[in-house]
Amino acid sequence: MLNSRSGRSCESRSLTEVVALVPARAGSKGVPRKNVRLLGGRPLLSWTIAACRRTPSIDRVILSTDSMDFAALGRDLGAEVPFLRPAEISDDQSTDYEFVTHALDHLVSEGAEPKIVVHMRPTTPFRLPALVDEAVRQFQTSAGATAMRSVHEMPESAWKSFEVDDGLLRQLGETQTNLDAANLARQAYPKTYAANGYVDVLDVAFIRDSGMLHGDRVLPFLTEVVTEVDTEHEFRLLEYQLDQNPEIASELFG
């Protein structure tokens, strides 16, 4: 199968500096089988694979899944599926570190371990390949960074949010329950940012050396506010956004 970016075979092993890794396990709870649920007439998974395949700096697109059905779909969509993810690292408690290193170990066995992994979650489907490419290239030219994570500015500072302490509200980060300070204007608090799954860029040498994915020198990649789907409400929001902005699909599918 040909890679639509360059015409080279998806099975090529000649360029493996940057590998996109797309996780899609079958056992979703909030939205059952959300990775293959149709969004705009296409499986949710297809949006992320299409973005990866149209990102010039990505050399290979690999799907990590525990499902033979998802694997077959992934291949049809143009991703490589050279392995199935074991059940013991595919449940609700499994970590990103486990599936990433599982994939890297397989690539080592091929003699094709990359320098960079681009972690692309299907749950954030609306992406511009040009922005993904910008993130990868920024990371490639950075000095001393251990990883990059995409974030967007929160509309309200997290410091204005609350915890519940013994049945009473308590402002986040405070030791007492007086809430008057929380009524200050949002400009009185520092900006805070939410990770959004648009694109994470990981350094393979750092992962191997440290046993961690992100480390303590993580670059931010700022995006506009994007929807990450974990609930039925968020899936309906994605459908509404697509209905209002049909050009989103043309960016990825032509």
C-alpha positions in Angstrom: 0.0 0.0 0.0 1.3 3.4 -0.9 1.9 6.3 1.5 -0.2 9.2 0.0 2.4 11.8 1.1 5.3 10.5 -0.9 4.3 7.5 -2.9 6.7 5.2 -1.0 5.5 1.9 0.3 4.2 1.8 3.9 6.4 -1.3 4.3 9.6 0.6 3.6 12.2 0.4 6.3 14.6 2.9 4.7 13.5 5.9 6.8 12.6 5.3 10.4 13.7 8.4 12.2 10.1 9.5 13.0 7.4 6.9 13.7 3.8 7.9 14.5 2.3 5.5 17.0 -1.5 5.4 17.2 -3.0 3.5 20.2 -6.4 2.0 19.7 -7.4 -0.7 22.2 -10.9 -2.3 21.9 -12.0 -2.0 25.5 -13.3 1.6 25.7 -15.8 2.1 28.5 -17.1 5.7 28.2 -17.9 5.4 24.5 -18.0 1.7 23.6 -15.8 0.9 20.6 -15.2 4.6 20.1 -12.1 4.1 18.0 -14.2 2.6 15.2 -17.4 4.6 15.7 -18.4 6.6 12.7 -17.7 10.3 12.7 -18.7 12.1 9.5 -19.2 8.6 7.9 -15.7 7.5 8.7 -14.3 5.5 11.7 -12.8 7.7 14.4 -9.5 6.0 13.9 -9.3 7.0 10.2 -9.0 10.7 11.1 -5.8 10.2 13.0 -4.3 7.8 10.5 -5.0 10.3 7.7 -3.4 13.1 9.6 -0.3 11.0 10.2 0.0 9.9 6.6 -0.2 13.5 5.4 2.5 14.8 7.8 5.7 15.1 5.8 8.1 14.6 8.8 6.5 11.2 9.7 8.2 8.2 8.1 6.0 5.4 9.3 2.5 5.1 10.8 2.0 2.2 13.2 -1.2 1.2 14.9 -0.9 -0.4 18.3 -4.1 -2.4 19.1 -5.2 -5.6 20.9 -8.0 -6.2 18.4 -7.7 -8.2 15.2 -10.7 -6.3 13.8 -9.1 -2.9 14.6 -5.8 -4.2 13.0 -7.6 -5.1 9.8 -9.3 -1.7 9.7 -6.0 0.0 10.4 -4.3 -1.7 7.5 -7.2 -0.8 5.2 -6.7 2.9 6.3 -3.0 2.8 5.4 -1.3 2.2 8.7 1.1 -0.6 9.5 0.0 -3.2 12.1 3.1 -5.3 12.6 2.0 -6.8 15.9 -1.0 -7.1 18.2 -0.7 -5.6 21.7 -0.8 -8.2 24.5 -3.9 -8.2 26.7 -1.9 -7.6 29.8 -1.0 -4.1 28.6 -4.4 -3.3 27.0 -6.8 -2.8 30.0 -8.0 0.3 31.8 -5.0 0.4 34.1 -2.4 0.0 31.3 0.0 2.9 30.8 1.2 4.8 27.8 4.7 3.8 28.7 3.8 0.1 28.3 2.4 0.3 24.8 5.1 2.7 23.6 8.0 0.5 24.8 6.2 -2.6 23.5 6.1 -1.0 20.1 9.7 0.1 20.3 10.9 -3.4 21.3 9.2 -4.8 18.2 10.9 -2.1 16.0 14.2 -3.1 17.6 13.6 -6.7 16.5 13.2 -5.3 12.9 16.4 -3.3 13.2 14.3 -0.1 12.8 14.0 1.6 16.1 13.3 5.3 15.4 14.8 8.4 17.1 11.4 10.0 17.7 7.9 8.7 18.4 4.9 10.9 17.6 2.1 9.8 19.9 -1.2 10.4 18.1 -4.4 9.5 20.0 -7.5 8.7 17.9 -9.6 10.6 20.5 -8.4 13.9 19.2 -9.5 13.6 15.6 -9.5 17.1 14.2 -5.9 18.0 13.3 -4.0 19.9 10.7 -1.1 17.8 9.3 0.9 21.1 8.9 0.6 21.7 12.7 1.7 18.1 13.5 4.6 18.6 11.2 5.5 21.9 12.9 5.5 20.2 16.3 7.8 17.4 15.1 10.2 19.9 13.5 10.3 22.1 16.5 11.2 19.2 18.7 13.9 18.0 16.3 15.6 21.4 16.5 15.2 21.8 20.3 18.1 21.4 22.6 17.8 19.5 25.9 14.1 18.8 25.7 12.9 15.4 27.0 9.5 15.5 25.2 6.8 17.8 23.8 3.1 17.8 24.7 0.3 19.7 23.0 -1.8 21.9 25.3 -4.4 24.6 25.0 -5.0 27.5 27.4 -7.8 26.7 29.8 -10.7 29.3 29.7 -10.5 29.6 33.5 -7.3 29.3 35.5 -7.1 25.9 37.3 -6.3 27.9 40.4 -9.9 29.1 40.5 -11.2 25.5 40.7 -12.1 23.6 43.9 -11.7 20.4 45.8 -14.2 19.0 48.3 -12.6 18.7 51.8 -14.7 17.0 54.5 -17.9 18.0 52.7 -16.8 21.7 52.1 -15.4 23.4 49.1 -11.8 24.3 49.2 -9.9 26.3 46.6 -7.3 24.3 44.8 -3.9 24.6 46.4 -5.3 26.3 49.6 -5.2 24.7 53.1 -8.3 26.5 54.4 -11.8 26.7 53.1 -12.4 30.4 52.7 -13.5 30.9 49.1 -13.5 34.7 48.8 -10.1 34.8 46.9 -11.6 32.6 44.3 -13.9 35.4 43.2 -11.0 37.5 42.0 -10.8 38.3 38.3 -9.3 35.5 36.2 -6.5 37.9 35.3 -5.3 37.8 38.9 -4.3 34.1 38.4 -1.6 32.6 36.2 -2.7 31.0 33.0 -3.0 27.3 33.1 -3.0 24.8 30.2 -4.7 21.4 29.5 -3.1 18.6 27.6 -5.3 17.8 24.6 -3.8 14.9 22.7 -3.3 16.8 19.5 0.3 15.7 19.2 2.9 14.5 21.7 6.5 14.1 20.5 8.8 11.6 22.4 12.5 11.1 22.4 13.4 7.4 22.1 16.9 7.7 23.6 15.4 9.5 26.6 12.7 6.8 27.1 15.3 4.0 26.9 17.7 5.8 29.3 15.2 7.0 31.9 12.3 4.5 31.9 9.9 7.5 31.5 8.0 9.0 28.5 8.1 12.7 29.2 10.6 13.6 31.9 11.2 17.0 33.4 12.0 19.2 30.4 8.8 19.0 28.4 8.2 21.6 25.7 4.6 22.9 25.3 3.1 23.0 21.8 0.2 25.4 22.0 -2.9 24.7 19.9 -6.4 26.2 19.7 -8.9 24.6 22.0 -9.7 21.2 20.7 -12.2 18.5 21.7 -10.9 15.2 23.0 -13.6 12.5 23.1 -14.1 10.3 26.2 -17.9 10.6 26.7 -21.0 10.5 24.6 -21.5 14.2 25.1 -18.0 14.9 23.6 -18.7 12.6 20.6 -21.9 14.6 19.9 -19.8 17.8 20.2 -17.4 16.5 17.6 -20.3 15.7 15.3 -21.7 19.3 15.7 -18.2 20.8 15.1 -17.9 18.8 11.9 -21.4 19.8 10.8 -20.5 23.5 11.3 -17.0 23.1 9.8 -17.1 20.5 7.0 -13.8 21.8 5.6 -12.1 19.8 8.5 -12.7 16.6 6.5 -11.3 18.1 3.3 -8.0 18.9 5.1 -7.5 15.2 5.8 -9.4 13.3 3.1 -9.4 15.7 0.1 
